[in-house]
Amino acid sequence: MTTATTNTSADVSDSARGIILGLLAGILFAAGLVVSGMTDPAKVLGFLNIAALFTDAVPGEWDPSLAFVMGGAVIVTLIAYRHTQPNGNHKDALKTSKPWLANAFVLPNRTDVDWPLISGGAMFGVGWALGGFCPGPALAAWTTNGDLVWFVPAMLISMWVSSRIKG
């Protein structure tokens, strides 16, 4: 006879509560992408059109509004990283030793710059510039933007192939 053992160290994110909270966080994130304009490829491409600042030969105008969206995200991240220490000795302002839905904070520990990082960043940048979408906004706009009928499946297949290549 086999008995099932419960793993008390399992993350709450594996539970129904964690899945529901993850879904709600995803919906909130998608709403933020829509409100900020990140799901509008014309706005994204206008932001990437820096050449329009220097010459009239480039069609369109530069749209700096997404810099504020990214700046807000960077500020929140900097504050969070400042108060989260990898050894568990978090700053007093954090007032918690772990996230709500996990057993511990998991911070990156790699500092090297390697070929997969450089090539992946380059491919992401080219895809973003050509399509006007990065993965989050593409998924958020998939149901409302007919141009994404092929973009999102191609993106998901590429992610899957990449995960298989990496091993």
N, C-alpha and C positions, 0 to 999 in steps of 0.2 A: 504494500500500500504506500503510495506516495502522498506526501503532504505538501501543500503549497506554503511557501514562506513569504512573508511580507517584507519588503525592503523599506525600512523606515527612513533610509537616507535618500529615497527617490525624490526628485524635484516635484514640487506641487504642479509645475507646468505639465506634467504627464497626466494629471487628474482632469476630471470633467470641469472643475472650477478653473483650472489653469487654461484649458482649451477655450472656455467661454471668455475669460479675461484676455487671452491672446487674440481672439476674434474681435472683441471690442476695441482693443488697442489697434488692430489692423484697420478697422473701420474708421477710428479717429485719425489714424495716419493718412488713410485715403482721402478723408474729408479735408485734412490740412493740405494735401497735394492739390486737390481741386480748387480750394479757396485761394491758395497762393498762386495758381496759374501754372503749376508745374505739369499739368496734364495737357496744356495747350502747346503743341509743337511750334507754332508761330512765335509764341512768347519765348520759348527756350532758344529757338534759332536766332531770334532778335537779340537775346542776351549773348549768344556766342558770336554775333556779328560785330566783333570789336574793330574790324577793319573800317567799318562805317564811320568811326570816330576820326579817322585820318584822311579819308579820301571820299570824294563824291562819286568815284567810279564804281563803288560797290552799291548795289541796290539795297534799299531799306535803311533803317536807323537802328542804332544800338539801344537796347532796352535794359537798363541797369536794375530793374525791379527785383529780379531773382537773386541778385547779390544780397539783398536784405533778408530774403528767405534763408539762403545759405549761411549768412552771418548770424542769424538767430539760432540756427541749428548748431553752428560751431560754438557759440557762447554757452549754450546749454551743455554741450558735450565737454567743453573745457571746465566748467564748474563741476560737473559730475566726476570727471577724471581727477580733478584736483582733490576731491574729498574721498576718493576710493583708492585704497592702497592694496597692492597685491598680497601683502603679508597679513591682511586682516586688521591691521591697526589703522582703522579709518579715523578721519578727522572728527572732532567732537560735533561739528555741524551736521554730519551725516546721521548720527543717532541710530544707526543700525549696523549690524555686523554682516548682514546678507540682504540680497534683494527679496522682495515679497514672494516671488514664485520660484526661487532656486535656493540651493543649499549654500552657495557662496558666490561672490563676485568672481567672474572669470575675465581677466584682463589679458591682452596679448602680451606675449613675452619675446616674440621675435623682433629683432631690430635690423636684420640683414636685408639688403635689397638684391633680389635675384631675378633671373630671367622671367619666370612666371609672373612676378609682380609687375615688371616693366611691360611685358607683352600684353598681359591682361589689362593693365591700365590703358595702354595704347588702343587696344581693341574696343574697350568700353568707350573711350573718348571719341573714336571714329564712329562707332555705332550711334552714340548720343548726338554727334554733330550731323550725321546723315539722316537719322530718323527723327530727331527732336525729342526722343524719349530715353529715359533710363528705366531699369526694370520696375521700380515701384510705381511711377506715374503711368507706365504702359499698362500695368495690370489694373490700376485704378480707372483708366480711361477706356479699357478694352470694350466695355459694353456700350459706350456712347460714341466711339470714334471708328467709323468703318475702315479707315486706313490701317487699323491695327489687326485686321482679320489675318494677315500673314505675318506681321511683325512679332506678335506675342508668341504664336506657336514656334516660329523660327528661333526666338530668344530662348524659349523653354527647351527646345531640342538642343540648342547650342550649350545651354547650362548642363544638360544631362550628358552630352558627349564629353564636355570638359571634365565633369566629375568622373567619368569612366577612364579618361586618359590619365588623370592624376592618380587614379588607383584608389 
